[in-house]
């Protein structure tokens, strides 16, 4: 019987170890993306103030659409081929704040016109709930749950509540009152019964509860997807002021110029009320809902003054033809043009404009909010988002999270 040499034994032993190691590698599959694993993502939920509504337009011009058309005809096309919307009229633009970059994935599930609960009227509007009709129509909480189960969601950002206070109908009433009454005898919207009804104590309490439930639905969705409450954060946004106060308009309130040229048909008194009462009440309801929800992983992104100095019809900015510019690509366009889209009526809407874009943060504003969301994500905190300088930094307005 031949006894193997020591070198042969070592070679055989090494082969067995390598073979066994190889078997182990083959037998252990790579961990799939999901809670805590894979590329980190942020997901945005809510309404038009976060979906990217009006994100096509960088400022406004009454002479031509071309100077302000930053994203073109496919601005809201969010399907895989970039040729159509996944949900018609959700208007999820590519300039929306969800896409912070830097190795962080972004998903925009928000929908223009959405409220806290799903609406199935003329246009399907998913709320922040678990609606599922079995035919592919899902609520935003259900959509979040499905996505989070297979992706590493680190932050969920929510803007909700404005449509529960009937934002669109309030704006419509205010503009109607401006156009149908003379400056010597103005009919104000701030005391119209249809407007006042949205701000009664009972309605504010009811809406606050709906917003709190929406936040709780986000938590439930994440728990159902396999996340612990400390594995992710919820960033809640307040709403920015889209109009200046009465003294800040660059157009007088006599005649119809304020609407026919500026697209900002509010009486001074109504603009003051909108800033000092309506906006404050809505944002206070959002803030109070945070406490009512009982969530411990919520942060607040304060946006109330984020666009001050760049608001619609504000005296510090203007239409392209008013400030002597011809394109949104010119270096000073971000500082001299408006960050809020004009209010359009049936008689003023152009072939490529949508009435629903009215009074919404435009391309500049969306990128500004994206900057603040990125700062919130990287600094792991909430804060107050404000303009910090002129010009662009890496293609975005200069913003700071205070």
C-alpha positions in Angstrom: 0.0 0.0 0.0 1.4 3.4 -1.1 1.2 6.2 1.4 0.4 9.6 -0.2 3.0 12.2 0.0 2.4 15.2 2.3 2.3 17.5 -0.8 -0.4 15.4 -2.4 -2.4 15.5 0.8 -2.1 19.2 0.9 -3.2 19.5 -2.7 -6.2 17.3 -2.2 -7.1 19.1 1.0 -6.9 22.5 -0.7 -9.1 21.2 -3.6 -11.7 20.0 -1.1 -11.7 23.3 0.8 -12.0 25.3 -2.5 -14.7 23.0 -3.7 -16.7 23.3 -0.5 -16.3 27.0 -0.6 -17.5 27.1 -4.1 -20.5 25.0 -3.2 -21.3 27.4 -0.4 -21.1 30.4 -2.8 -23.4 28.7 -5.2 -25.9 27.7 -2.5 -26.1 31.3 -1.0 -28.2 33.5 -3.4 -27.6 37.3 -3.5 -29.9 39.2 -1.2 -32.7 40.8 -3.2 -33.6 44.5 -2.9 -36.1 45.2 -0.2 -36.4 46.6 3.3 -32.8 47.7 4.3 -31.2 46.1 1.2 -30.2 47.6 -2.1 -30.2 51.1 -3.6 -31.8 53.6 -1.2 -35.0 55.3 -2.5 -37.2 58.2 -1.6 -40.9 58.1 -2.6 -43.2 61.1 -2.9 -46.9 60.9 -2.1 -49.7 63.4 -2.2 -51.2 66.0 -4.4 -50.2 68.6 -7.2 -47.8 70.5 -4.9 -45.5 67.5 -4.9 -46.4 65.6 -8.1 -44.7 68.1 -10.4 -47.8 69.9 -11.7 -46.7 72.9 -13.8 -43.2 71.5 -13.9 -43.0 71.9 -17.7 -42.9 75.7 -17.5 -40.0 77.9 -16.2 -41.7 81.2 -15.8 -44.4 82.7 -18.1 -44.8 84.7 -21.2 -48.0 86.0 -22.9 -46.2 86.3 -26.3 -45.2 82.7 -26.8 -44.9 79.4 -24.9 -41.4 78.9 -26.2 -39.4 81.1 -23.7 -40.7 79.1 -20.7 -41.0 75.6 -22.1 -38.3 73.8 -20.2 -39.5 70.2 -20.5 -41.6 70.1 -23.7 -44.5 68.0 -24.7 -43.5 64.9 -22.8 -43.2 66.7 -19.5 -45.8 64.7 -17.7 -45.3 61.3 -19.4 -44.2 58.9 -16.7 -44.8 55.5 -18.3 -41.8 53.3 -19.1 -41.5 54.6 -22.7 -42.0 58.2 -21.7 -44.9 58.6 -24.1 -47.9 58.8 -21.9 -49.1 59.2 -18.3 -49.6 56.1 -16.1 -52.6 57.9 -14.6 -54.1 60.6 -16.8 -53.8 64.1 -15.4 -51.7 63.2 -12.4 -49.0 65.4 -14.1 -45.9 63.7 -12.6 -43.2 65.8 -14.2 -39.5 64.8 -14.5 -38.6 68.0 -12.6 -40.5 66.8 -9.5 -38.7 66.8 -6.2 -38.6 63.0 -5.9 -35.5 62.7 -8.0 -32.7 63.9 -5.7 -30.0 61.8 -7.4 -26.6 61.1 -5.8 -27.1 57.4 -5.9 -30.6 57.6 -4.4 -33.5 56.3 -6.4 -36.7 58.3 -6.7 -40.3 57.3 -7.2 -43.2 59.8 -7.7 -46.6 58.3 -6.8 -48.3 61.7 -6.1 -51.1 62.8 -8.3 -52.4 66.3 -9.2 -55.9 66.7 -7.7 -55.5 64.0 -5.1 -56.9 64.4 -1.6 -56.5 62.1 1.4 -59.0 59.6 0.1 -59.2 58.1 -3.4 -61.7 59.6 -5.8 -63.2 57.7 -8.7 -65.1 60.4 -10.5 -64.5 61.7 -14.0 -60.7 61.4 -13.4 -59.3 58.7 -11.1 -57.4 60.4 -8.3 -55.5 58.0 -5.9 -55.6 59.1 -2.3 -53.2 58.1 0.4 -55.2 54.9 1.2 -55.4 51.2 0.2 -58.0 51.5 -2.5 -57.8 48.6 -4.9 -60.6 48.0 -7.5 -59.0 44.8 -8.8 -58.4 46.3 -12.2 -55.1 48.1 -11.5 -56.5 51.2 -9.9 -54.7 51.6 -6.5 -54.5 54.1 -3.7 -51.1 55.7 -3.1 -50.6 53.8 0.2 -51.2 50.5 -1.7 -48.7 51.5 -4.4 -46.1 52.4 -1.8 -46.6 49.1 0.0 -46.0 47.2 -3.2 -42.9 49.2 -4.2 -41.4 49.2 -0.7 -41.6 45.4 -0.5 -39.1 45.1 -3.3 -37.0 48.2 -2.9 -35.0 49.9 -0.1 -37.2 52.9 0.8 -35.5 55.2 3.3 -37.7 58.3 3.1 -41.3 58.9 2.2 -42.3 62.6 1.5 -45.9 63.7 1.7 -47.8 66.8 0.6 -51.5 66.4 1.3 -54.6 68.3 2.6 -55.0 71.2 0.2 -57.6 69.5 -1.8 -59.5 68.4 1.3 -59.8 72.2 1.9 -61.1 72.5 -1.8 -58.1 74.5 -2.9 -59.1 74.6 -6.6 -62.7 75.8 -6.0 -61.4 78.5 -3.6 -59.1 79.9 -6.3 -61.8 79.7 -8.9 -64.2 81.7 -6.7 -61.6 84.3 -5.9 -60.8 84.9 -9.6 -64.5 84.9 -10.5 -65.2 87.6 -7.9 -62.3 89.7 -9.2 -63.4 89.5 -12.8 -67.1 90.1 -12.1 -66.9 93.0 -9.7 -65.5 96.6 -10.2 -62.6 98.0 -8.2 -64.9 100.6 -6.6 -67.2 97.9 -5.3 -65.2 94.7 -5.1 -66.8 91.4 -4.3 -64.4 89.5 -2.0 -64.1 85.7 -2.0 -62.8 85.7 1.6 -66.4 86.2 2.9 -68.2 84.1 0.3 -70.2 81.3 2.0 -68.7 78.6 -0.3 -65.2 79.7 0.8 -65.9 80.3 4.5 -67.4 76.9 4.9 -64.0 75.3 4.3 -62.5 77.1 7.3 -65.0 76.5 10.0 -63.7 74.9 13.2 -65.7 71.7 12.5 -64.2 71.4 8.9 -60.7 72.1 10.0 -61.0 69.4 12.7 -62.4 67.0 10.2 -59.6 67.6 7.6 -56.9 67.4 10.2 -58.2 64.0 11.1 -58.1 62.9 7.5 -54.5 64.1 7.1 -53.5 62.2 10.3 -55.1 59.1 8.9 -53.2 59.5 5.7 -49.9 59.6 7.7 -51.0 56.5 9.5 -51.7 54.8 6.2 -48.2 55.4 5.1 -46.9 53.8 8.3 -49.2 50.8 7.8 -48.0 50.4 4.2 -44.4 50.4 5.3 -45.1 47.9 8.1 -46.9 45.7 5.7 -43.9 45.8 3.4 -41.6 44.6 6.2 -40.2 47.8 7.6 -39.7 48.7 11.3 -40.8 52.2 12.2 -37.1 53.2 12.7 -36.0 51.9 9.3 -37.4 54.9 7.4 -38.6 58.5 7.9 -41.7 60.4 6.9 -41.0 63.9 5.7 -44.2 66.1 5.7 -44.4 69.3 3.7 -46.4 72.4 4.4 -47.7 74.4 1.5 -45.8 77.4 0.0 -47.4 80.8 -0.6 -48.0 81.2 -4.3 -49.1 84.8 -4.3 -47.7 88.0 -2.6 -49.8 90.0 -0.2 -51.9 92.8 -1.7 -49.0 95.4 -1.5 -46.6 93.1 -3.3 -48.3 92.8 -6.7 -46.7 94.5 -9.7 -50.1 95.1 -11.3 -52.8 97.4 -9.8 -56.2 96.0 -9.0 -58.2 98.4 -11.0 -59.3 97.2 -14.5 -58.5 93.6 -15.5 -54.8 93.8 -16.1 -54.0 91.8 -13.0 -55.7 88.7 -14.6 -55.5 89.4 -18.3 -51.8 90.1 -18.2 -50.5 88.7 -15.0 -52.8 85.8 -14.5 -53.2 86.6 -10.8 -56.8 87.9 -10.5 -57.1 88.3 -6.8 -58.2 91.5 -5.0 -55.6 92.8 -2.6 -57.8 92.0 0.4 -58.3 88.4 -0.8 -54.6 88.0 -1.4 -53.9 89.1 2.1 -56.6 86.7 3.4 -55.1 83.9 1.4 -51.7 84.4 2.9 -52.6 85.3 6.5 -55.7 83.1 7.0 -56.3 80.4 4.5 -52.7 79.3 4.1 -52.0 79.5 7.8 -55.0 77.5 8.6 -54.2 74.8 6.1 -50.6 74.5 7.2 -51.6 74.5 10.9 -53.9 71.6 10.2 -51.0 69.7 8.5 -48.7 70.4 11.5 -51.4 69.4 14.0 -52.0 66.2 12.1 -48.4 65.1 12.7 -49.0 65.0 16.4 -52.5 63.5 16.0 -51.1 60.7 13.9 -48.9 59.4 16.7 -46.0 58.6 14.4 -42.5 59.0 15.9 -40.5 59.0 12.7 -41.9 62.2 11.2 -40.0 65.3 10.2 -41.4 68.6 8.9 -40.3 70.5 5.8 -41.6 74.0 6.2 -42.3 75.6 2.8 -44.6 78.5 3.6 -42.0 81.2 2.6 -40.0 79.0 0.2 -40.9 81.1 -2.9 -41.1 84.6 -1.4 -39.6 87.0 -3.9 -40.4 84.7 -6.9 -44.2 84.4 -6.5 -46.8 84.9 -9.2 -47.2 88.6 -10.1 -44.7 89.6 -7.3 -43.0 93.0 -8.0 -39.5 91.5 -7.9 -40.1 89.2 -11.0 -41.9 89.4 -14.3 -43.0 87.8 -17.5 -40.2 87.1 -20.0 -41.2 90.1 -22.1 -41.3 92.3 -19.0 -37.8 91.5 -17.8 -36.1 91.6 -21.2 -35.4 87.9 -21.6 -36.1 85.5 -24.4 -35.4 82.0 -22.9 -35.5 80.0 -19.7 -31.9 78.9 -20.5 -30.5 82.5 -20.0 -28.4 82.7 -16.8 -30.7 85.3 -15.0 -34.0 83.7 -15.9 -34.3 81.8 -12.6 -34.0 85.1 -10.7 -36.1 87.4 -12.9 -39.1 85.1 -13.8 -41.9 83.7 -11.7 -41.7 80.3 -9.9 -45.5 80.0 -9.9 -47.7 79.3 -12.9 -50.3 81.9 -14.1 -53.9 81.3 -13.3 -55.5 80.4 -16.6 -59.2 80.6 -17.6 -61.0 79.0 -20.5 -60.4 82.2 -22.6 -56.7 82.4 -21.8 -55.5 78.8 -21.9 -53.3 77.9 -24.8 -53.0 74.7 -26.8 -50.2 73.4 -24.5 -51.4 74.8 -21.2 -53.7 73.1 -18.7 -56.0 75.0 -16.4 -55.0 72.6 -13.6 -51.4 74.0 -13.9 -52.7 77.3 -12.5 -51.1 78.6 -9.3 -48.7 75.7 -9.0 -44.9 75.6 -8.5 -43.3 75.5 -11.9 -40.0 74.1 -13.2 -37.8 76.5 -11.1 -39.9 75.8 -7.9 -39.8 72.1 -8.4 -36.0 72.0 -8.6 -35.8 74.4 -5.6 -37.9 71.9 -3.6 -35.8 69.1 -4.8 -32.7 70.8 -3.4 -34.3 71.1 0.0 -35.5 67.5 0.0 -32.0 66.4 -0.9 -30.6 68.4 2.0 -33.2 66.9 4.3 -32.2 63.4 3.2 -28.5 63.9 3.5 -28.6 65.8 6.7 -31.2 63.5 8.2 -33.5 66.3 9.5 -36.4 68.6 8.7 -36.2 72.4 8.5 -37.3 75.5 6.8 -36.7 75.8 3.1 -35.8 79.2 1.7 -34.0 80.9 -1.2 -30.3 81.4 -0.3 -28.9 83.2 -3.3 -29.2 84.0 -7.0 -28.3 81.9 -10.0 -28.2 78.1 -10.2 -26.1 75.6 -8.4 -25.7 72.3 -10.3 -28.7 73.3 -12.4 -31.0 74.1 -9.4 -31.9 77.3 -7.6 -29.8 78.1 -4.6 -31.8 77.0 -1.5 -31.0 76.4 2.1 -32.6 74.2 4.8 -32.6 76.3 7.9 
